[in-house]
Amino acid sequence: MALKDRIQETIDSEDVVLFMKGTPEQVLCGNSARALDALRSVGAPVTAVDVLPDPAIRQELSALSNWPTIPQVFVRGELVGGADIVQELAETGELREKLDGALGEGWQERGRQERTVELAEGQGPAGLRLVP
Amino acid sequence: MTVRLEELLRQAFPDATELAVEDRTGGGDHFQVIVASPRLSGLSLVEQHRLVYDALAEPLADGTIHELRIKTRGDD
């Protein structure tokens, strides 16, 4: 599958996707950290994608989303925004409302699962890694 | 550099009721911009930020802006 299609499939199939620089365990950019913190503050089930292993991820992603910067947060296929928007929505409570609307009430009780998906070529098949 | 960014934003939002550009680190490449404008009214935050990105497309593309923080609101 082409990289563009793998990106689109991840956006479409995961509840909450965070395209970031680095991983949740080792964040390599202040804005990615702000977005991750905002998502964690509401307990969002984050699926993280590191864009750094392959510059093409960022190029293809920005072409798909019409959004020039990283991080980018998607909920059920919809671009929610970058760090500023996600932080603002978390502070106003709208992020939780958005998750309630998109994932259905009670999503918190399904257990918080933060995981990382690797999209770059040469990293083997896309794997899911559970983070404690 | 803040002057150039302000000019670009002023062109895109000539009727802005608030428009500010701050060099966050003093290094000339990390910026915070604030825009309030009737042009942003009724738009989602994603759409609002896209208009700011559009206005600053050139300095974003040529690397002048390394990091950009955006705060927007509609203003009727």
Backbone of each chain as ProteinMPNN parsed JSONL, in Angstrom:
{"seq_chain_A": "MALKDRIQETIDSEDVVLFMKGTPEQVLCGNSARALDALRSVGAPVTAVDVLPDPAIRQELSALSNWPTIPQVFVRGELVGGADIVQELAETGELREKLDGALGEGWQERGRQERTVELAEGQGPAGLRLVP", "coords_chain_A": {"N_chain_A": [[0.849, -1.2, 0.0], [0.503, 2.219, -0.783], [2.28, 4.96, 0.739], [0.7, 7.268, 1.151], [-1.847, 6.138, 1.174], [-1.643, 4.507, 3.4], [-1.425, 6.411, 5.394], [-3.921, 7.672, 5.143], [-5.586, 5.522, 5.743], [-4.923, 5.062, 8.406], [-5.82, 7.45, 9.581], [-8.52, 7.176, 9.07], [-9.247, 4.835, 10.402], [-8.498, 4.853, 13.066], [-9.495, 5.989, 16.332], [-8.532, 8.376, 17.608], [-5.988, 10.204, 16.287], [-2.661, 11.244, 16.52], [-0.394, 12.993, 14.792], [2.949, 13.466, 15.103], [6.132, 14.882, 16.181], [8.54, 12.747, 17.066], [7.902, 10.331, 19.67], [5.266, 9.339, 21.974], [6.691, 8.492, 24.186], [9.116, 9.7, 23.843], [9.121, 12.733, 23.154], [9.827, 15.071, 20.622], [9.456, 17.731, 20.123], [8.208, 20.885, 21.035], [5.595, 21.74, 20.394], [4.355, 19.373, 19.647], [4.428, 18.132, 22.101], [2.689, 19.789, 23.55], [0.262, 19.266, 22.277], [-0.012, 16.519, 22.789], [-0.114, 16.538, 25.604], [-2.5, 17.938, 25.976], [-4.343, 16.151, 24.875], [-3.936, 13.978, 26.559], [-4.845, 15.101, 28.908], [-7.567, 14.88, 28.862], [-7.767, 12.245, 28.748], [-7.759, 11.0, 26.278], [-7.879, 8.34, 23.848], [-5.094, 7.929, 22.459], [-3.609, 7.423, 19.306], [-0.477, 7.436, 18.185], [1.592, 8.817, 15.627], [4.787, 8.976, 14.493], [6.322, 11.447, 12.624], [8.88, 11.846, 11.874], [10.674, 9.718, 10.991], [10.5, 9.508, 8.202], [10.547, 11.941, 5.804], [8.621, 12.056, 3.857], [6.232, 11.309, 5.008], [5.273, 13.541, 6.351], [4.976, 15.301, 4.186], [3.043, 14.007, 2.553], [0.958, 13.828, 4.364], [0.346, 16.553, 4.929], [-0.508, 17.313, 2.424], [-2.798, 15.793, 2.19], [-4.353, 16.743, 4.319], [-4.458, 19.445, 4.088], [-3.055, 21.127, 5.809], [-0.401, 22.802, 7.155], [1.475, 22.313, 9.203], [3.091, 20.406, 11.872], [2.234, 19.396, 15.128], [-0.629, 17.314, 14.105], [-3.985, 16.65, 14.79], [-6.425, 14.18, 14.618], [-9.826, 13.231, 14.898], [-11.772, 10.49, 14.606], [-11.38, 10.569, 11.794], [-11.638, 13.251, 11.206], [-10.002, 16.356, 10.869], [-8.974, 17.946, 13.697], [-7.218, 19.854, 14.536], [-4.149, 21.711, 15.169], [-1.565, 22.074, 17.671], [-2.292, 24.455, 19.053], [-5.085, 24.711, 18.723], [-6.045, 22.276, 19.759], [-5.173, 22.442, 22.375], [-6.604, 24.704, 23.212], [-9.246, 23.743, 22.924], [-9.207, 21.703, 24.783], [-8.959, 23.132, 27.128], [-11.347, 24.58, 27.226], [-13.178, 22.607, 27.473], [-14.355, 21.63, 25.251], [-13.042, 19.691, 23.827], [-13.448, 17.287, 25.148], [-16.209, 17.117, 24.779], [-16.28, 16.844, 22.03], [-15.076, 14.367, 21.722], [-16.931, 12.81, 23.081], [-19.06, 13.097, 21.33], [-18.038, 11.995, 18.961], [-17.008, 9.476, 19.597], [-18.884, 8.334, 21.143], [-20.779, 8.273, 24.177], [-19.207, 7.249, 27.209], [-16.776, 6.384, 26.347], [-14.532, 6.678, 27.841], [-14.585, 4.659, 29.706], [-13.817, 2.46, 28.368], [-11.212, 2.095, 28.738], [-7.988, 3.492, 28.846], [-5.96, 3.732, 26.132], [-2.903, 4.178, 24.875], [-1.028, 4.341, 22.005], [1.415, 3.521, 19.474], [1.829, 3.916, 16.015], [3.684, 2.821, 13.287], [4.586, 4.222, 10.252], [6.482, 4.513, 8.339], [8.45, 3.341, 5.569], [10.352, 0.311, 5.621], [10.277, -0.202, 8.274], [9.138, -2.449, 8.909], [5.978, -4.242, 9.152], [3.08, -2.249, 9.872], [2.858, -1.727, 13.213], [1.275, -2.234, 16.384], [1.828, -0.803, 19.447], [1.56, -1.139, 22.78], [1.407, 1.244, 25.353], [2.302, 1.632, 28.669]], "CA_chain_A": [[0.0, 0.0, 0.0], [1.295, 3.444, -0.855], [2.351, 5.706, 2.0], [-0.468, 8.144, 1.247], [-2.999, 5.31, 1.535], [-1.47, 4.057, 4.786], [-1.763, 7.562, 6.235], [-5.374, 7.854, 5.104], [-6.208, 4.402, 6.45], [-4.73, 5.299, 9.836], [-6.739, 8.529, 9.954], [-9.909, 6.704, 8.987], [-9.568, 3.661, 11.218], [-8.196, 5.073, 14.484], [-10.387, 6.968, 16.973], [-7.811, 9.647, 17.788], [-4.631, 10.087, 15.756], [-1.776, 12.393, 16.705], [0.846, 13.0, 14.015], [3.83, 14.238, 15.974], [7.579, 14.706, 16.043], [8.916, 11.893, 18.174], [6.882, 9.398, 20.146], [4.797, 9.742, 23.303], [7.738, 8.221, 25.177], [10.221, 10.637, 23.631], [8.6, 13.807, 22.309], [10.983, 15.838, 20.15], [9.039, 19.06, 19.686], [7.355, 21.508, 22.046], [4.194, 21.76, 19.982], [3.848, 18.003, 19.757], [4.227, 17.892, 23.534], [1.474, 20.491, 23.974], [-0.902, 18.535, 21.761], [-0.107, 15.261, 23.528], [-0.557, 16.856, 26.964], [-3.923, 18.305, 25.915], [-5.105, 14.91, 24.657], [-3.843, 13.176, 27.787], [-5.59, 15.751, 29.988], [-8.945, 14.379, 28.842], [-7.701, 10.786, 28.69], [-8.082, 10.533, 24.921], [-7.17, 7.139, 23.42], [-4.246, 8.46, 21.389], [-2.744, 6.633, 18.434], [0.549, 8.387, 17.772], [2.416, 8.516, 14.462], [5.989, 9.815, 14.416], [6.536, 11.832, 11.227], [10.3, 12.108, 11.626], [11.471, 8.696, 10.303], [10.456, 9.659, 6.75], [9.984, 13.253, 5.469], [7.465, 11.891, 2.969], [5.006, 11.212, 5.818], [4.78, 14.897, 6.579], [4.531, 15.872, 2.9], [1.789, 13.374, 2.133], [-0.062, 14.184, 5.352], [-0.08, 17.939, 4.738], [-1.262, 17.362, 1.169], [-4.121, 15.206, 2.468], [-5.124, 17.464, 5.334], [-4.419, 20.886, 3.838], [-2.601, 21.735, 7.073], [1.035, 22.806, 6.848], [2.402, 22.108, 10.313], [2.984, 19.282, 12.783], [1.374, 18.211, 15.099], [-2.001, 17.334, 13.607], [-4.831, 15.727, 15.542], [-7.664, 13.769, 13.955], [-10.774, 12.412, 15.656], [-12.644, 9.77, 13.676], [-11.199, 10.991, 10.411], [-11.761, 14.699, 11.01], [-8.916, 17.169, 11.414], [-9.397, 18.807, 14.8], [-6.328, 21.0, 14.497], [-2.791, 21.567, 15.66], [-1.387, 22.192, 19.114], [-3.026, 25.591, 19.624], [-6.521, 24.431, 18.75], [-6.328, 21.167, 20.671], [-4.981, 22.967, 23.728], [-7.739, 25.578, 23.5], [-10.45, 22.921, 23.077], [-9.083, 20.967, 26.043], [-9.181, 24.066, 28.229], [-12.751, 25.001, 27.271], [-14.039, 21.443, 27.656], [-14.935, 21.214, 23.97], [-12.377, 18.481, 23.337], [-14.182, 16.162, 25.731], [-17.506, 17.056, 24.091], [-16.041, 16.328, 20.682], [-14.829, 12.923, 21.847], [-18.222, 12.206, 23.408], [-19.871, 13.063, 20.111], [-17.451, 11.153, 17.915], [-16.74, 8.101, 20.052], [-20.013, 7.847, 21.922], [-20.611, 8.395, 25.633], [-18.655, 6.066, 27.858], [-15.512, 5.956, 25.732], [-13.483, 6.642, 28.868], [-14.622, 3.399, 30.451], [-13.222, 1.379, 27.583], [-9.803, 1.955, 29.115], [-7.133, 4.405, 28.103], [-4.923, 3.022, 25.388], [-2.042, 5.033, 24.064], [-0.199, 3.436, 21.219], [2.187, 4.131, 18.399], [1.805, 3.213, 14.739], [4.802, 3.227, 12.443], [4.136, 4.259, 8.863], [7.607, 4.637, 7.41], [8.951, 2.131, 4.914], [11.555, -0.25, 6.213], [10.111, -0.421, 9.707], [8.321, -3.643, 9.058], [4.544, -3.971, 9.07], [2.564, -1.32, 10.877], [2.642, -2.488, 14.444], [0.679, -1.514, 17.49], [2.642, -1.0, 20.634], [0.843, -0.586, 23.928], [2.255, 1.992, 26.277], [1.687, 1.565, 30.0]], "C_chain_A": [[0.886, 1.253, 0.0], [1.235, 4.192, 0.481], [1.112, 6.567, 2.208], [-1.698, 7.36, 1.718], [-2.88, 4.797, 2.968], [-1.808, 5.191, 5.764], [-3.28, 7.716, 6.321], [-6.075, 6.75, 5.892], [-6.083, 4.573, 7.969], [-5.695, 6.369, 10.345], [-8.174, 8.015, 10.037], [-10.236, 5.633, 10.028], [-9.327, 3.876, 12.707], [-9.131, 6.138, 15.063], [-9.735, 8.342, 17.054], [-6.377, 9.446, 17.304], [-3.875, 11.385, 16.002], [-0.535, 12.185, 15.839], [1.794, 13.964, 14.709], [5.3, 14.046, 15.597], [8.066, 13.965, 17.275], [7.782, 10.942, 18.514], [6.393, 9.87, 21.505], [5.845, 9.507, 24.384], [8.882, 9.211, 25.061], [9.772, 11.701, 22.626], [9.748, 14.73, 21.922], [10.611, 17.242, 19.675], [8.056, 19.615, 20.698], [5.884, 21.51, 21.673], [3.577, 20.373, 20.019], [3.571, 17.659, 21.21], [2.95, 18.568, 24.027], [0.224, 19.749, 23.518], [-1.111, 17.24, 22.538], [-0.628, 15.508, 24.944], [-2.052, 17.173, 26.984], [-4.784, 17.056, 25.743], [-5.095, 14.044, 25.912], [-4.698, 13.763, 28.898], [-7.047, 15.316, 30.01], [-8.964, 12.857, 28.743], [-8.018, 10.214, 27.324], [-7.255, 9.303, 24.553], [-6.297, 7.437, 22.202], [-3.517, 7.352, 20.617], [-1.735, 7.603, 17.831], [1.297, 7.885, 16.531], [3.586, 9.495, 14.457], [6.256, 10.148, 12.946], [8.022, 11.93, 10.886], [11.043, 11.009, 10.856], [11.516, 8.864, 8.788], [9.801, 11.002, 6.407], [8.741, 13.157, 4.587], [6.161, 11.789, 3.765], [4.402, 12.605, 5.985], [4.249, 15.525, 5.286], [3.174, 15.318, 2.488], [0.651, 13.769, 3.073], [-0.578, 15.603, 5.099], [-0.861, 18.111, 3.439], [-2.681, 16.835, 1.384], [-4.982, 16.135, 3.303], [-5.248, 18.955, 5.041], [-4.066, 21.643, 5.117], [-1.077, 21.657, 7.061], [1.959, 22.363, 7.973], [2.118, 20.811, 11.074], [3.019, 19.843, 14.202], [0.032, 18.433, 14.392], [-2.788, 16.262, 14.359], [-6.117, 15.46, 14.764], [-8.523, 12.972, 14.929], [-11.745, 11.808, 14.653], [-12.586, 10.368, 12.265], [-11.253, 12.477, 10.168], [-10.579, 15.427, 11.633], [-9.47, 18.097, 12.492], [-8.501, 20.033, 14.881], [-4.928, 20.66, 14.942], [-2.753, 21.804, 17.16], [-2.243, 23.309, 19.724], [-4.508, 25.283, 19.775], [-6.834, 23.345, 19.775], [-6.181, 21.615, 22.124], [-6.175, 23.84, 24.139], [-9.01, 24.763, 23.759], [-10.408, 22.119, 24.376], [-9.418, 21.888, 27.214], [-10.644, 24.467, 28.356], [-13.7, 23.831, 27.507], [-14.62, 20.905, 26.357], [-14.298, 19.95, 23.411], [-13.098, 17.241, 23.868], [-15.535, 15.99, 25.036], [-17.356, 16.452, 22.699], [-15.82, 14.82, 20.716], [-16.111, 12.191, 22.2], [-19.064, 12.036, 22.145], [-19.356, 12.06, 19.094], [-17.338, 9.692, 18.329], [-17.909, 7.503, 20.815], [-19.732, 7.959, 23.411], [-20.013, 7.105, 26.181], [-17.347, 5.595, 27.265], [-14.401, 5.868, 26.767], [-13.417, 5.28, 29.561], [-14.016, 2.245, 29.68], [-11.726, 1.237, 27.867], [-8.925, 2.819, 28.231], [-6.01, 3.627, 27.424], [-4.154, 4.015, 24.533], [-1.117, 4.122, 23.29], [0.46, 4.183, 20.07], [2.08, 3.268, 17.154], [2.958, 3.735, 13.896], [4.406, 3.112, 10.982], [5.285, 4.254, 7.864], [7.967, 3.279, 6.805], [10.14, 1.604, 5.696], [11.467, -0.428, 7.711], [9.277, -1.66, 9.957], [6.855, -3.278, 8.966], [4.114, -3.023, 10.176], [2.226, -2.097, 12.132], [2.0, -1.625, 15.499], [1.465, -1.856, 18.742], [1.907, -0.361, 21.812], [1.818, 0.085, 24.875], [1.585, 1.993, 27.645], [1.228, 2.941, 30.467]], "O_chain_A": [[1.893, 1.315, 0.706], [0.274, 4.07, 1.241], [0.542, 6.598, 3.299], [-2.482, 7.838, 2.539], [-3.882, 4.665, 3.672], [-2.398, 4.96, 6.82], [-3.849, 7.867, 7.402], [-7.035, 7.007, 6.618], [-7.011, 4.269, 8.717], [-6.309, 6.217, 11.401], [-8.932, 8.367, 10.941], [-11.375, 5.537, 10.484], [-9.892, 3.157, 13.531], [-9.512, 7.079, 14.367], [-10.31, 9.342, 16.625], [-5.643, 8.619, 17.845], [-4.376, 12.477, 15.732], [0.281, 11.306, 16.118], [1.478, 15.141, 14.882], [5.652, 13.17, 14.807], [8.012, 14.486, 18.389], [6.834, 10.774, 17.748], [7.034, 10.714, 22.131], [5.889, 10.23, 25.379], [9.542, 9.528, 26.051], [10.009, 11.588, 21.423], [10.547, 15.128, 22.769], [11.356, 17.866, 18.919], [7.172, 18.899, 21.168], [5.022, 21.306, 22.527], [2.411, 20.215, 20.38], [2.595, 16.975, 21.518], [2.21, 17.994, 24.827], [-0.745, 19.618, 24.266], [-2.236, 16.899, 22.903], [-1.487, 14.77, 25.428], [-2.779, 16.743, 27.88], [-5.825, 16.917, 26.385], [-6.109, 13.453, 26.282], [-5.221, 13.029, 29.736], [-7.697, 15.374, 31.054], [-10.029, 12.245, 28.665], [-8.489, 9.082, 27.212], [-6.076, 9.22, 24.895], [-6.709, 7.225, 21.062], [-2.896, 6.468, 21.207], [-2.1, 8.487, 17.056], [1.593, 6.698, 16.403], [3.385, 10.709, 14.421], [6.4, 9.248, 12.119], [8.376, 12.082, 9.717], [11.976, 11.331, 10.12], [12.466, 8.413, 8.149], [8.617, 11.19, 6.688], [7.91, 14.065, 4.573], [5.099, 12.144, 3.254], [3.206, 12.818, 5.791], [3.213, 16.191, 5.286], [2.271, 16.069, 2.12], [-0.473, 14.012, 2.635], [-1.787, 15.831, 5.059], [-1.762, 18.946, 3.353], [-3.642, 17.367, 0.828], [-6.174, 16.302, 3.046], [-6.047, 19.65, 5.668], [-4.684, 22.651, 5.459], [-0.516, 20.566, 6.967], [3.126, 22.063, 7.718], [1.054, 20.208, 10.936], [3.823, 20.743, 14.445], [-0.379, 19.562, 14.123], [-2.328, 15.134, 14.539], [-6.799, 16.381, 14.315], [-8.018, 12.146, 15.689], [-12.45, 12.525, 13.941], [-13.613, 10.63, 11.641], [-10.956, 12.94, 9.067], [-10.197, 15.156, 12.772], [-10.333, 18.932, 12.22], [-8.952, 21.119, 15.246], [-4.561, 19.493, 15.076], [-3.78, 21.743, 17.837], [-2.844, 23.128, 20.783], [-5.111, 25.554, 20.814], [-7.772, 23.475, 20.561], [-6.962, 21.219, 22.99], [-6.686, 23.733, 25.254], [-9.759, 25.051, 24.692], [-11.444, 21.882, 24.998], [-10.077, 21.479, 28.17], [-11.135, 24.672, 29.466], [-14.895, 24.037, 27.716], [-15.287, 19.87, 26.343], [-14.913, 19.224, 22.63], [-13.327, 16.278, 23.137], [-15.955, 14.871, 24.742], [-18.187, 15.661, 22.251], [-16.31, 14.089, 19.855], [-16.368, 11.096, 21.7], [-19.686, 10.998, 21.917], [-20.135, 11.361, 18.446], [-17.543, 8.787, 17.521], [-17.925, 6.306, 21.102], [-18.601, 7.767, 23.858], [-20.282, 6.015, 25.677], [-16.85, 4.528, 27.626], [-13.452, 5.099, 26.612], [-12.346, 4.812, 29.949], [-13.733, 1.187, 30.242], [-11.058, 0.368, 27.305], [-9.104, 2.867, 27.014], [-5.217, 2.952, 28.08], [-4.689, 4.608, 23.597], [-0.492, 3.23, 23.863], [0.105, 5.316, 19.747], [2.221, 2.047, 17.217], [3.178, 4.942, 13.803], [3.953, 2.063, 10.523], [5.077, 4.016, 6.674], [7.814, 2.23, 7.431], [10.848, 2.365, 6.354], [12.458, -0.765, 8.359], [8.778, -1.89, 11.059], [6.521, -2.118, 8.725], [4.695, -2.995, 11.261], [1.405, -3.014, 12.108], [2.17, -0.406, 15.499], [1.727, -3.019, 19.05], [1.669, 0.847, 21.813], [2.899, -0.43, 25.16], [0.406, 2.327, 27.751], [0.687, 3.072, 31.565]]}, "seq_chain_B": "MTVRLEELLRQAFPDATELAVEDRTGGGDHFQVIVASPRLSGLSLVEQHRLVYDALAEPLADGTIHELRIKTRGDD", "coords_chain_B": {"N_chain_B": [[11.324, 41.157, 11.304], [8.863, 40.579, 12.445], [7.443, 42.746, 11.545], [7.091, 42.273, 8.802], [5.487, 39.975, 8.881], [3.264, 41.034, 10.129], [2.425, 42.81, 8.15], [1.681, 41.03, 6.093], [-0.427, 39.709, 7.336], [-2.127, 41.836, 7.764], [-2.795, 42.493, 5.171], [-4.306, 40.237, 4.52], [-6.281, 40.323, 6.387], [-7.771, 42.944, 6.39], [-9.675, 44.246, 7.879], [-9.225, 43.654, 10.502], [-9.848, 43.549, 13.978], [-8.214, 43.058, 16.014], [-4.778, 42.545, 15.912], [-1.799, 41.019, 16.175], [1.678, 40.37, 16.357], [4.098, 38.44, 17.788], [7.459, 37.962, 18.581], [8.484, 35.187, 19.912], [10.801, 34.166, 21.07], [12.781, 35.921, 20.551], [14.502, 35.276, 18.599], [13.717, 35.562, 16.028], [12.342, 33.591, 14.606], [10.429, 32.096, 15.904], [7.129, 32.468, 16.371], [4.236, 34.114, 17.733], [0.985, 34.663, 16.763], [-1.855, 36.773, 16.822], [-5.131, 37.091, 15.799], [-8.072, 38.816, 15.33], [-11.046, 39.082, 13.648], [-13.776, 40.122, 11.567], [-13.88, 38.575, 9.309], [-13.33, 36.061, 10.148], [-15.483, 35.203, 11.479], [-17.971, 32.823, 12.277], [-16.598, 30.702, 11.26], [-14.978, 27.51, 11.672], [-12.422, 26.665, 14.092], [-10.349, 25.328, 12.8], [-10.739, 26.17, 10.152], [-10.337, 28.907, 10.527], [-7.633, 29.01, 11.348], [-6.473, 27.974, 9.061], [-6.786, 30.097, 7.263], [-5.024, 31.927, 8.341], [-2.627, 30.505, 8.056], [-2.611, 30.464, 5.255], [-2.256, 33.187, 4.713], [0.294, 33.503, 5.64], [1.807, 31.889, 4.07], [4.117, 32.134, 2.476], [6.408, 32.947, 4.192], [6.233, 30.677, 5.801], [6.809, 28.618, 4.044], [9.378, 29.218, 3.118], [10.939, 28.865, 5.275], [11.368, 30.901, 7.032], [9.623, 31.173, 9.158], [9.926, 29.211, 11.821], [8.529, 28.133, 13.907], [5.127, 28.435, 14.744], [2.63, 29.942, 16.594], [-0.843, 30.207, 16.914], [-3.585, 32.295, 17.502], [-6.932, 32.82, 17.198], [-9.99, 34.613, 16.544], [-13.406, 35.137, 15.676], [-15.043, 38.212, 14.908], [-17.66, 40.204, 15.277]], "CA_chain_B": [[10.515, 40.073, 10.741], [7.48, 40.712, 12.912], [6.789, 43.767, 10.71], [6.681, 41.625, 7.555], [4.353, 39.093, 9.174], [2.114, 41.912, 10.383], [1.955, 43.317, 6.855], [0.987, 39.941, 5.392], [-1.705, 39.465, 8.021], [-2.969, 43.022, 7.543], [-3.337, 42.351, 3.806], [-5.31, 39.174, 4.496], [-7.376, 40.695, 7.295], [-7.703, 44.412, 6.451], [-10.618, 44.797, 8.85], [-8.965, 43.019, 11.799], [-10.053, 44.387, 15.153], [-6.998, 42.857, 16.801], [-3.762, 41.889, 15.095], [-0.531, 41.146, 16.885], [2.715, 39.381, 16.08], [5.132, 38.48, 18.829], [8.631, 37.095, 18.434], [8.423, 34.556, 21.237], [12.108, 33.845, 21.646], [13.739, 36.953, 20.187], [15.394, 34.746, 17.573], [13.218, 35.881, 14.698], [11.741, 32.475, 13.859], [9.336, 31.502, 16.678], [6.179, 33.572, 16.465], [2.842, 33.97, 18.173], [0.158, 35.686, 16.129], [-3.241, 36.875, 17.29], [-5.967, 37.772, 14.814], [-9.525, 38.86, 15.506], [-11.544, 39.742, 12.451], [-15.106, 39.676, 11.116], [-13.694, 37.568, 8.275], [-13.202, 34.756, 10.795], [-16.738, 34.877, 12.157], [-18.742, 31.708, 11.743], [-15.719, 29.632, 10.783], [-14.394, 26.649, 12.699], [-11.038, 27.035, 14.412], [-9.497, 24.8, 11.729], [-10.851, 27.077, 9.003], [-9.708, 30.18, 10.905], [-6.178, 28.863, 11.324], [-6.06, 27.794, 7.658], [-6.679, 31.421, 6.639], [-3.769, 32.517, 8.828], [-1.552, 29.787, 7.357], [-2.61, 30.944, 3.864], [-1.685, 34.537, 4.691], [1.723, 33.417, 5.963], [2.313, 30.725, 3.319], [5.478, 32.349, 1.982], [7.408, 32.759, 5.257], [6.199, 29.298, 6.29], [7.442, 27.735, 3.06], [10.813, 29.488, 2.927], [11.667, 28.547, 6.503], [11.482, 32.072, 7.907], [8.898, 30.815, 10.375], [10.253, 27.855, 12.254], [7.412, 27.687, 14.746], [4.064, 29.436, 14.735], [1.452, 29.731, 17.432], [-1.928, 31.007, 16.355], [-4.808, 32.478, 18.279], [-7.857, 33.549, 16.322], [-11.415, 34.623, 16.894], [-14.256, 35.962, 14.834], [-15.391, 39.465, 15.579], [-18.755, 40.819, 14.506]], "C_chain_B": [[9.056, 40.168, 11.192], [6.716, 41.72, 12.048], [6.267, 43.136, 9.423], [5.459, 40.726, 7.791], [3.091, 39.919, 9.426], [1.536, 42.449, 9.083], [1.158, 42.255, 6.116], [-0.388, 39.681, 6.018], [-2.674, 40.633, 7.789], [-3.594, 42.978, 6.149], [-4.476, 41.333, 3.77], [-6.535, 39.532, 5.333], [-7.392, 42.208, 7.468], [-8.638, 45.003, 7.509], [-10.431, 44.174, 10.238], [-9.199, 44.008, 12.933], [-8.926, 44.191, 16.165], [-6.017, 42.092, 15.924], [-2.414, 42.106, 15.771], [0.414, 40.031, 16.475], [3.793, 39.531, 17.143], [6.247, 37.495, 18.481], [8.863, 36.456, 19.797], [9.781, 34.381, 21.887], [13.142, 34.94, 21.396], [14.68, 36.521, 19.079], [14.905, 34.97, 16.155], [12.661, 34.71, 13.921], [10.664, 31.717, 14.639], [8.322, 32.607, 16.961], [4.848, 33.146, 17.069], [2.051, 35.055, 17.459], [-1.26, 35.613, 16.703], [-4.024, 37.659, 16.246], [-7.427, 37.673, 15.235], [-10.084, 39.658, 14.341], [-12.945, 39.245, 12.119], [-14.996, 38.579, 10.062], [-13.639, 36.159, 8.869], [-14.514, 34.301, 11.444], [-17.445, 33.714, 11.468], [-17.905, 30.569, 11.219], [-15.251, 28.781, 11.957], [-12.969, 27.096, 12.973], [-10.08, 26.53, 13.334], [-9.529, 25.729, 10.514], [-10.18, 28.422, 9.29], [-8.184, 30.089, 10.798], [-5.666, 28.664, 9.902], [-5.894, 29.146, 6.964], [-5.395, 32.126, 7.081], [-2.58, 31.841, 8.143], [-1.444, 30.268, 5.903], [-1.916, 32.303, 3.78], [-0.168, 34.491, 4.878], [2.404, 32.287, 5.189], [3.775, 30.908, 2.909], [6.534, 32.202, 3.091], [7.371, 31.367, 5.893], [6.987, 28.386, 5.349], [8.948, 27.962, 2.971], [11.619, 29.318, 4.218], [11.862, 29.727, 7.441], [10.802, 31.807, 9.244], [9.234, 29.365, 10.714], [9.126, 27.283, 13.094], [6.399, 28.803, 14.856], [2.95, 29.031, 15.693], [0.379, 30.706, 16.989], [-3.077, 31.089, 17.344], [-5.744, 33.33, 17.437], [-9.235, 33.618, 16.966], [-12.165, 35.503, 15.886], [-14.627, 37.215, 15.604], [-16.452, 40.166, 14.754], [-18.881, 42.302, 14.803]], "O_chain_B": [[8.137, 39.878, 10.427], [5.51, 41.585, 11.839], [5.147, 43.418, 8.996], [4.519, 40.721, 6.997], [1.997, 39.555, 8.995], [0.319, 42.537, 8.923], [0.089, 42.536, 5.574], [-1.375, 39.463, 5.315], [-3.88, 40.436, 7.64], [-4.747, 43.363, 5.956], [-5.48, 41.532, 3.085], [-7.656, 39.115, 5.043], [-7.072, 42.716, 8.543], [-8.424, 46.12, 7.98], [-11.356, 44.164, 11.051], [-8.794, 45.168, 12.85], [-8.705, 45.022, 17.045], [-6.383, 41.113, 15.273], [-1.953, 43.238, 15.917], [-0.001, 38.89, 16.272], [4.326, 40.619, 17.361], [5.991, 36.343, 18.132], [9.372, 37.095, 20.717], [9.904, 34.439, 23.11], [14.24, 34.904, 21.95], [15.55, 37.285, 18.659], [15.585, 34.617, 15.192], [12.512, 34.798, 12.702], [10.05, 30.795, 14.102], [8.607, 33.556, 17.69], [4.405, 32.005, 16.939], [2.4, 36.233, 17.536], [-1.775, 34.541, 17.019], [-3.628, 38.757, 15.857], [-7.948, 36.582, 15.467], [-9.646, 40.778, 14.078], [-13.267, 38.082, 12.36], [-15.897, 37.751, 9.926], [-13.876, 35.178, 8.164], [-14.634, 33.162, 11.896], [-17.504, 33.639, 10.241], [-18.45, 29.56, 10.772], [-15.142, 29.261, 13.085], [-12.376, 27.823, 12.175], [-9.114, 27.211, 12.989], [-8.493, 26.037, 9.925], [-9.539, 29.005, 8.416], [-7.534, 30.969, 10.235], [-4.573, 29.115, 9.561], [-4.972, 29.326, 6.17], [-4.76, 32.83, 6.297], [-1.643, 32.51, 7.705], [-0.345, 30.457, 5.382], [-1.095, 32.539, 2.894], [0.561, 35.328, 4.346], [3.451, 31.788, 5.601], [4.572, 29.973, 2.98], [7.464, 31.409, 2.943], [8.368, 30.924, 6.464], [7.728, 27.506, 5.787], [9.71, 27.017, 2.772], [12.819, 29.589, 4.254], [12.447, 29.584, 8.515], [11.315, 32.156, 10.307], [8.874, 28.434, 9.993], [8.807, 26.098, 13.003], [6.754, 29.967, 15.038], [2.405, 27.93, 15.613], [0.652, 31.876, 16.723], [-3.485, 30.092, 17.94], [-5.386, 34.43, 17.014], [-9.593, 32.797, 17.811], [-11.626, 36.463, 15.335], [-14.527, 37.25, 16.83], [-16.175, 40.662, 13.662], [-19.748, 42.972, 14.242]]}, "name": "protein", "num_of_chains": 2, "seq": "MALKDRIQETIDSEDVVLFMKGTPEQVLCGNSARALDALRSVGAPVTAVDVLPDPAIRQELSALSNWPTIPQVFVRGELVGGADIVQELAETGELREKLDGALGEGWQERGRQERTVELAEGQGPAGLRLVPMTVRLEELLRQAFPDATELAVEDRTGGGDHFQVIVASPRLSGLSLVEQHRLVYDALAEPLADGTIHELRIKTRGDD"}
